[in-house]
Amino acid sequence: MKGKDGIVTGVLSSAHDITERKHSEELLKQTEFKFRTFAEYTYDWEYWEDENNKTIYMSPSCERITGYTSEDFNSNPELLNSIIHPDDLESVGKHHAESYSFENRNNLYEIEFRVIKKDGSVIYIQHTCRPIFNEDKKFLGRRVSNRDITERKLVEEELYKHREQLEELVKERTKELEEKNKELDEFNQLFVGREFRIKELRDKVKELELQLKK
């Protein structure tokens, strides 16, 4: 049978345990809030795929970029691959097939590809991912960041078109210049030949005049 001091000690111990547990729970809530705030308020499209390419987390910013909500992606595992432009499926497949090692865990893997939005429009994505490992060096999947680079790509394409047009114009002007130089060379040859013939005729006239004077 416990004495009065034992009961008091037990009550104090229980109260201390409850206080510590509440403090730990509060710290956990604060930590979760910080990470969730960081993840859900990112501007780029962020997500985490496990080792089997199953989506564990999808940031809400996916809707701003693709038109599809995080719920759309979570409820349809095939949606992520189905919106990739058909012409880019092969390169994206090769990218996903890359193997990751714990020694290269800090490496970033990048690729650019097109995505078909919910409204049918096409955008360009800069995809950057990094492998995730736990403390036991077990592979836990990939941390992915997708950025909409459509505006940059359109500017690059426009610059490329202008450069092609400029190169074509330079080729045309070069060809015209070569043709003019060829015509000038032919004219010079003709002129030189004519001058040479005139000189020959003049020499011949002088020779005849000398013969007549004899």
Secondary structure, DSSP 8 states (H G I E B T S, - for coil): ---HHHHHHHHHHHHHHHHHHHHHHHHHHHHHHHHHHHHHT-SSEEEEE-TTS-EEEE-TTHHHHHS--HHHHHH-TTHHHHTB-GGGHHHHHHHHT----GGGTT--EEEEEEEE-TTS-EEEEEEEEEEEE-TT--EEEEEEEEEE-HHHHHHHHHHHHHHHHHHHHHHHHHHHHHHHHHHHHHHHHHHHHHHHHHHHHHHHHHHHHHHHH-
